[in-house]
Amino acid sequence: MKKLAASVLVAAVAVALTTAAVALLVGATIRISTTSNVVLRASATVAAFLAGWVWLLATVYVATHTAVLIFGKDLPPGS
């Protein structure tokens, strides 16, 4: 029962993190597209791309790492 509750919680956290990342990136894209300075717009686009890539990669890492902790077999010490 604990594993079921933990897996539902992990799934909910992963969905929340992904939704937050997408919402932030959409907001940043809207603000970037209204910028008139070309250099600022280009650097902000690169920064938003890198931040979004890192955030979404971190979301996948957190979800898979937590799932492995929940469902992984117990390894003997020193393995």
C-alpha positions as CSV (number, residue, x, y, z in Angstrom):
1,M,0.0,0.0,0.0
2,K,2.9,2.4,0.8
3,K,4.4,1.7,-2.6
4,L,1.2,2.5,-4.4
5,A,0.8,5.8,-2.4
6,A,4.4,6.7,-3.1
7,S,4.1,6.0,-6.8
8,V,1.0,8.2,-7.1
9,L,2.8,10.9,-5.2
10,V,5.8,10.7,-7.5
11,A,3.7,10.8,-10.6
12,A,1.8,13.9,-9.2
13,V,5.1,15.6,-8.4
14,A,6.5,14.9,-11.9
15,V,3.3,16.2,-13.5
16,A,3.4,19.3,-11.4
17,L,7.1,20.0,-12.1
18,T,6.6,19.5,-15.8
19,T,3.5,21.7,-15.9
20,A,5.4,24.4,-14.0
21,A,8.3,24.2,-16.4
22,V,6.1,24.5,-19.4
23,A,4.1,27.4,-17.9
24,L,7.3,29.2,-17.0
25,L,8.8,28.7,-20.5
26,V,5.6,29.9,-22.2
27,G,5.6,33.0,-20.1
28,A,9.3,33.6,-20.8
29,T,8.7,33.1,-24.5
30,I,5.9,35.7,-24.5
31,R,8.1,38.2,-22.7
32,I,11.1,37.5,-25.0
33,S,9.0,37.9,-28.1
34,T,7.9,41.4,-27.0
35,T,11.5,42.6,-26.5
36,S,12.6,45.0,-29.2
37,N,16.4,44.8,-28.6
38,V,17.8,42.1,-30.9
39,V,20.8,41.3,-28.8
40,L,18.8,41.0,-25.6
41,R,16.2,38.9,-27.4
42,A,18.8,36.5,-28.8
43,S,20.5,36.1,-25.4
44,A,17.2,35.6,-23.6
45,T,16.2,33.0,-26.2
46,V,19.4,31.0,-25.6
47,A,19.0,31.4,-21.8
48,A,15.3,30.2,-21.9
49,F,16.3,27.3,-24.0
50,L,19.0,26.2,-21.7
51,A,16.9,26.8,-18.6
52,G,14.0,24.8,-20.0
53,W,16.3,22.0,-21.1
54,V,17.9,21.8,-17.6
55,W,14.5,22.0,-15.8
56,L,12.8,19.4,-17.9
57,L,15.9,17.1,-17.6
58,A,15.9,17.6,-13.9
59,T,12.2,16.7,-13.8
60,V,12.9,13.4,-15.6
61,Y,15.8,12.7,-13.3
62,V,13.8,13.3,-10.1
63,A,10.9,11.1,-11.3
64,T,13.1,8.2,-12.4
65,H,15.4,8.4,-9.3
66,T,12.5,8.4,-6.9
67,A,10.9,5.6,-8.8
68,V,14.1,3.5,-8.6
69,L,14.3,4.3,-4.8
70,I,10.7,3.1,-4.4
71,F,10.6,0.0,-6.6
72,G,14.3,-1.0,-6.8
73,K,15.5,-4.1,-5.2
74,D,17.5,-3.7,-2.0
75,L,21.2,-4.1,-2.8
76,P,23.6,-5.5,-0.3
77,P,26.0,-3.0,1.3
78,G,29.1,-2.4,-0.7
79,S,27.6,-3.2,-4.1
